[in-house]
Amino acid sequence: MNHFYGLHTFYPTFASGKGGAPFNTLEDYENNLKRHKDFVTYIDRAIGRFREGEQAGSSRPS
């Protein structure tokens, strides 16, 4: 994951209702809200893993 590639670059389009998961029913909207919660969990875990890597000295210089 970086600023060019990763789920975070794809997710906004997917979750917009105009991508792969259109909003045709109330259930579609509710499912999207569930995905939002999962996406937040995914990003929080990624941040934690990045911090672990940084503390271990595995970060690469820019």
Sequence and secondary structure as in RCSB ss.txt:
>XXXX:A:sequence
MNHFYGLHTFYPTFASGKGGAPFNTLEDYENNLKRHKDFVTYIDRAIGRFREGEQAGSSRPS
>XXXX:A:secstr
  SSSSHHHHHHHHTTTSSSS   SHHHHHHHHHHHHHHHHHHHHHHHHHHHHHHTT     
